[in-house]
């Protein structure tokens, strides 16, 4: 089931229904944008069918609200995409201050259509002004489309206007985490920004501990800061509140995964990570689970599976920039390096001005192609900010060792292992490095970093 402009409280009301899996609003926004459609446009039967098909849902809720003086009119349709029929249509009117009450009533009425009882969302932070509510709704659309600066400006206005609005604080925290998290495309992290995200998430949780998005925001901030036990605990709390939350499952998977991030994980549990990622994809195939599971499988030395997982993600989300960026990388490790290079080249936005991450991926692919001269050139163009960052230096080490460049691989490995004190112990548990543990250069690196 998917939702539109009035989705937040409606989603909270429908969460307890075991018969429903709810698609996050972000997915709906992404779909509308991919089709150059607006959420506010009238819901025609062809649009409802398209949404149901692309989101892989049967039922779709499309709603909007209109202010009439001091009153608010909320309108919603429950559409059965499979039967191409409107299952329910509701129009409710109440005072502007009771926007959440109107959505709770819609949840109750729509839940009855499935033979179940909905529940009103539990809110300890009160009802915000309509202006703040509208700002958060618009900000979430910007967030889904990656327009983070626009989202942040709206959310900052919302919390200034309504400092007790927990959902606004949670969305602001998630936005700041994305703005400041370990940047996969830059190889660096903003600790100041992540601390701010953590403070905002803590505010959201203090205002409304039962708000799923507040716990998700807290988990994301902890993830960015590399605080894995706290990340896991917050995400588990979100899952306890909504056991079908795909985002929470992905974050829990990240906390158990073997892949390095800001730090090397000190206690990876690969089987549990994979289980959580696959659960997330079952619930929400459009989540980030494909990307995260692919990375996990790569480090588990299941690189053909990693490529298959990434390819599946691209087939489901052909416009996902992150998936398309890394697909050639994973293709190269599946024994299709020449094809991967052609895919990488055809996907460049500006071949004359390579981004560091594009140059890094090209360098890795050319190492797999045994094109060592061009590989070195691409890696120089990627720059030290990328090649010396923890995860990238370790990826580079694996690739150089696989290519038989043992000295270069040992150098990259030492650079990576020295970034975090947990990395030497982590190295012993990583299948991607297992074939090279007894190589003389690798043994020498381990002896140096361990001081033995």
C-alpha positions in Angstrom: 0.0 0.0 0.0 1.3 3.5 -0.8 0.2 6.9 0.4 0.3 10.5 -0.8 0.2 14.0 0.6 -1.7 13.0 3.8 0.2 9.8 4.4 1.9 10.4 7.8 -0.9 9.9 10.3 -2.7 7.6 7.9 0.3 5.3 7.8 0.6 5.3 11.6 -3.0 4.3 11.8 -2.6 1.4 9.4 0.7 0.0 10.7 -0.8 -2.6 13.0 -2.6 -4.4 10.2 -0.7 -7.6 9.6 -2.3 -7.9 6.1 -0.6 -4.8 4.8 2.9 -3.8 3.9 3.1 0.0 3.6 5.4 1.6 1.0 7.3 4.6 2.4 6.2 8.0 1.0 9.7 8.6 -0.4 9.1 5.8 -2.9 5.9 7.4 -4.1 7.7 10.8 -4.5 10.5 9.2 -6.5 8.0 7.5 -8.8 6.0 10.6 -9.5 9.3 12.4 -10.3 10.5 9.7 -12.6 7.2 10.0 -14.6 7.3 13.8 -14.5 4.0 13.8 -12.6 2.9 15.8 -9.6 1.4 14.3 -6.5 -1.2 17.1 -6.5 -2.6 16.2 -10.0 -6.0 14.4 -10.2 -5.8 10.6 -9.8 -6.8 9.1 -13.1 -7.3 5.4 -13.5 -4.2 5.1 -15.7 -2.1 6.9 -13.1 -3.4 4.6 -10.4 -2.6 1.5 -12.4 0.9 2.8 -13.2 1.6 3.6 -9.6 0.3 0.2 -8.4 2.4 -1.6 -11.0 5.6 0.3 -10.4 5.4 0.3 -6.6 4.4 -3.4 -6.7 1.3 -2.7 -4.6 -2.3 -3.6 -5.0 -3.9 -0.7 -3.1 -3.0 3.0 -3.4 -4.2 5.8 -1.2 -4.3 9.3 -2.8 -5.2 12.2 -0.6 -5.0 15.9 -0.3 -6.3 18.7 1.9 -7.8 22.1 1.3 -8.2 24.9 3.7 -11.5 26.7 3.7 -11.4 29.6 6.2 -10.7 28.0 9.6 -11.7 24.6 8.4 -9.7 21.9 6.7 -11.2 19.5 4.2 -9.4 16.2 3.7 -10.1 14.1 0.7 -8.8 10.6 0.0 -9.4 7.7 -2.3 -8.5 4.0 -1.7 -7.9 2.6 -5.2 -7.6 -1.1 -6.0 -5.0 -1.1 -8.8 -5.5 -4.8 -9.6 -9.2 -4.3 -10.2 -8.9 -0.7 -11.5 -11.7 0.3 -9.1 -12.1 2.8 -6.3 -12.6 0.8 -3.0 -13.4 3.8 -0.9 -13.7 7.6 -1.2 -13.8 9.8 1.9 -14.2 13.5 2.5 -13.9 14.8 6.0 -14.0 18.4 7.4 -12.9 19.7 10.7 -11.0 22.6 12.3 -7.5 23.3 10.9 -6.0 22.5 14.3 -7.3 18.9 14.0 -5.5 17.8 10.8 -4.1 14.7 12.6 -7.6 13.8 13.9 -8.9 13.9 10.4 -6.1 11.5 9.2 -6.7 9.2 12.2 -10.4 9.0 11.1 -9.4 8.1 7.6 -7.1 5.4 8.9 -10.0 3.9 10.9 -12.3 4.0 7.9 -9.8 2.5 5.5 -8.7 -0.2 7.9 -12.3 -1.3 8.2 -12.2 -2.0 4.4 -9.7 -4.8 5.2 -11.7 -6.2 8.1 -9.4 -4.7 10.7 -9.3 -1.9 13.2 -6.9 1.0 12.7 -5.6 3.0 15.5 -5.0 6.6 16.1 -1.3 7.6 16.2 0.0 8.3 19.7 1.4 11.8 19.8 2.9 13.4 22.8 4.1 16.5 21.0 0.7 17.9 20.2 -0.7 19.2 16.9 1.5 21.6 15.0 0.3 24.7 13.1 -0.8 23.9 9.6 2.1 26.0 8.2 4.6 23.7 9.9 2.7 20.6 8.8 2.8 21.8 5.2 6.5 22.6 5.4 7.3 19.1 6.6 5.2 17.5 3.9 7.0 19.6 1.2 10.4 19.0 2.7 9.9 15.2 2.6 9.3 15.4 -1.1 12.6 17.3 -1.5 14.3 14.8 0.7 13.1 11.9 -1.4 14.5 13.5 -4.5 17.9 14.3 -3.0 17.2 18.0 -2.8 18.6 18.2 0.7 19.3 21.9 1.0 15.7 22.7 0.1 14.4 20.1 2.5 16.6 21.5 5.3 15.4 25.0 4.9 11.8 24.0 5.1 12.4 21.8 8.1 14.3 24.4 9.9 11.4 26.8 9.4 9.0 24.0 10.7 11.0 23.5 14.0 11.4 27.2 14.5 7.6 27.7 14.0 6.7 24.6 16.1 9.6 23.5 18.4 7.5 20.7 19.9 6.8 19.1 16.5 8.7 15.7 16.8 8.2 14.7 13.2 9.8 17.9 12.0 12.9 17.3 14.2 13.1 13.7 13.0 13.1 14.7 9.4 15.6 17.5 10.0 17.9 15.0 11.7 17.6 12.6 8.8 18.4 15.4 6.3 21.4 16.5 8.3 22.6 12.9 8.5 22.5 12.6 4.7 24.2 15.9 4.3 27.0 15.1 6.7 27.3 11.3 6.7 30.4 9.5 5.4 30.2 10.6 1.8 30.6 7.7 -0.5 31.3 10.1 -3.3 33.8 12.2 -1.4 35.5 9.9 1.1 35.1 12.2 4.1 32.8 12.9 7.0 31.5 15.9 8.8 31.5 15.1 12.5 30.0 18.5 13.4 27.1 17.9 11.1 26.5 14.4 12.4 26.6 15.6 16.0 23.9 18.1 15.1 21.9 15.4 13.5 22.2 13.4 16.7 21.0 16.3 18.8 18.0 16.8 16.5 17.1 13.1 16.7 17.4 13.1 20.4 15.0 16.0 20.6 12.6 14.1 18.4 12.7 11.0 20.6 12.3 13.1 23.8 9.2 14.7 22.3 7.7 11.5 21.0 9.5 8.2 21.8 6.8 6.2 20.0 7.5 8.0 16.6 9.1 5.4 14.3 10.8 8.2 12.2 12.4 9.6 15.4 14.0 6.3 16.2 15.1 5.9 12.6 16.7 9.4 12.7 18.5 8.4 15.9 19.8 5.2 14.3 21.0 7.1 11.2 22.9 9.6 13.2 24.6 6.9 15.2 25.4 5.1 12.0 27.1 8.1 10.6 29.2 8.5 13.8 30.2 4.8 13.7 28.4 4.0 17.0 27.3 0.6 16.0 25.7 -0.7 19.3 23.7 2.5 19.7 22.7 2.4 16.0 21.5 -1.2 16.4 19.5 -0.4 19.5 17.7 2.6 18.0 16.9 0.7 14.8 15.6 -2.3 16.8 13.4 0.1 18.7 12.0 1.4 15.4 11.4 -2.1 14.3 9.6 -2.9 17.6 7.3 0.0 16.8 6.8 -1.1 13.2 7.9 -4.6 12.5 7.5 -4.2 8.8 9.7 -1.1 8.5 12.2 -1.8 5.7 14.4 1.2 6.5 14.9 -0.1 10.1 15.8 -3.5 8.8 18.4 -2.1 6.5 20.0 0.0 9.3 20.1 -3.1 11.6 21.7 -5.0 8.7 24.3 -2.2 8.5 25.1 -2.6 12.2 25.9 -6.3 11.7 27.5 -6.1 8.3 31.2 -6.8 7.6 31.7 -3.8 5.2 33.9 -1.0 6.7 32.5 2.5 6.9 33.7 5.3 9.1 35.4 2.5 11.1 36.0 -1.2 10.8 33.3 -3.1 12.5 34.6 -4.8 15.7 31.9 -7.5 15.9 30.4 -8.2 12.4 27.8 -10.9 12.2 27.5 -11.5 8.5 24.7 -14.0 8.5 22.5 -11.7 10.6 23.3 -8.8 8.3 22.3 -10.7 5.2 19.1 -11.9 6.8 18.0 -8.4 7.7 18.9 -7.0 4.3 16.8 -9.8 2.6 13.9 -9.2 5.0 14.0 -5.5 4.1 13.9 -6.3 0.3 11.0 -8.6 0.8 9.0 -5.8 2.6 10.3 -2.9 0.5 12.0 -3.9 -2.8 12.6 -0.2 -3.5 14.6 0.4 -0.4 18.4 0.8 -0.2 18.7 -2.9 0.6 20.0 -3.8 -2.8 23.0 -1.4 -2.5 23.8 -2.4 1.1 23.4 -6.1 0.5 25.6 -5.9 -2.6 28.4 -4.2 -0.6 28.1 -6.8 2.1 28.3 -9.7 -0.4 31.3 -8.1 -2.1 33.2 -8.1 1.2 32.1 -11.7 1.8 33.9 -12.5 -1.5 30.6 -13.5 -3.1 31.3 -11.0 -5.9 29.2 -12.7 -8.6 26.2 -12.7 -6.2 27.0 -9.1 -5.5 26.7 -8.2 -9.1 23.4 -10.2 -9.5 22.0 -8.3 -6.5 23.0 -4.9 -7.9 21.6 -5.8 -11.3 18.3 -6.8 -9.7 18.2 -3.5 -7.9 18.7 -1.6 -11.1 16.0 -3.6 -12.9 13.6 -2.5 -10.2 14.9 1.1 -9.8 16.3 2.0 -13.2 16.6 5.7 -12.2 18.4 5.0 -9.0 21.6 7.1 -9.3 23.6 5.2 -6.6 22.8 1.8 -8.0 23.7 2.8 -11.6 26.9 4.4 -10.3 28.2 1.2 -8.8 26.8 -1.4 -11.2 29.9 -1.3 -13.5 32.1 -1.8 -10.5 30.3 -4.9 -9.5 30.1 -6.2 -13.0 33.9 -6.0 -13.3 34.2 -8.4 -10.3 31.8 -10.8 -11.9 34.3 -11.5 -14.8 32.9 -8.9 -17.2 35.4 -6.1 -16.9 35.5 -5.0 -20.5 31.7 -4.8 -20.6 31.8 -2.9 -17.2 34.2 -0.3 -18.6 31.9 0.4 -21.6 28.9 0.7 -19.2 30.9 3.1 -17.0 31.9 5.2 -20.0 28.4 5.4 -21.4 27.0 6.5 -18.0 29.3 9.5 -17.6 27.5 12.8 -17.3 30.6 14.8 -18.3 33.5 12.8 -19.6 35.7 15.9 -19.6 35.3 16.5 -15.9 35.4 13.2 -14.0 34.1 13.2 -10.4 36.6 11.6 -8.0 34.2 8.6 -7.5 33.9 8.1 -11.2 37.7 8.1 -11.6 38.0 5.6 -8.7 35.6 3.2 -10.2 37.3 3.4 -13.6 40.7 2.7 -11.9 39.2 -0.4 -10.2 37.7 -1.6 -13.5 41.0 -1.1 -15.3 42.8 -3.0 -12.6 40.4 -5.9 -13.3 41.1 -5.5 -17.0 44.9 -5.5 -16.3 45.2 -2.1 -17.9 47.6 -1.0 -15.2 48.8 2.3 -16.8 45.4 3.7 -17.3 44.3 2.3 -13.9 47.0 4.3 -12.2 46.1 7.4 -14.1 42.4 7.1 -13.1 43.4 6.5 -9.5 45.6 9.6 -9.5 42.7 11.6 -10.8 40.4 10.2 -8.1 42.8 11.9 -5.6 44.0 11.0 -2.1 40.8 12.1 -0.4 39.2 9.0 -2.1 42.0 6.5 -2.4 43.2 7.1 1.2 39.8 7.0 2.9 39.2 3.9 4.9 36.7 1.9 2.8 38.2 3.0 -0.5 41.7 2.2 0.4 40.7 -1.3 1.5 38.6 -1.9 -1.7 41.7 -0.8 -3.6 43.9 -3.2 -1.7 41.6 -6.2 -2.5 41.6 -5.2 -6.2 45.3 -4.7 -6.4 46.0 -8.0 -4.7 43.6 -9.8 -7.0 45.4 -8.2 -10.0 48.7 -9.5 -8.7 50.1 -6.1 -7.8 51.2 -7.4 -4.4 53.4 -4.4 -3.4 50.7 -1.8 -4.3 48.1 -4.0 -2.5 50.1 -4.2 0.6 50.6 -0.4 0.6 46.9 0.2 0.3 46.2 -2.4 2.9 48.5 -0.8 5.4 47.0 2.7 4.7 43.5 1.3 5.4 44.3 -0.8 8.5 46.1 2.1 10.1 42.9 4.3 9.9 41.2 2.5 12.8 42.4 0.4 15.6 39.7 -2.2 15.0 40.8 -2.9 11.4 43.6 -5.4 12.1 41.2 -7.7 14.0 38.5 -7.1 11.3 41.0 -8.1 8.6 41.2 -11.6 10.0 37.4 -12.1 9.5 37.0 -10.7 6.0 36.6 -13.4 3.3 37.7 -10.9 0.5 41.2 -10.8 2.0 41.3 -14.5 2.9 43.2 -15.6 -0.3 46.0 -13.2 0.5 46.6 -13.7 4.2 49.8 -15.7 3.7 51.3 -13.5 1.0 54.7 -12.2 2.3 53.9 -8.5 1.8 50.5 -8.9 3.5 52.1 -10.7 6.5 54.7 -7.9 6.8 51.9 -5.2 6.8 50.0 -7.1 9.5 53.1 -7.4 11.6 53.8 -3.6 11.3 50.3 -2.5 12.1 50.1 -4.9 15.1 53.5 -3.9 16.3 54.7 -7.5 16.3 
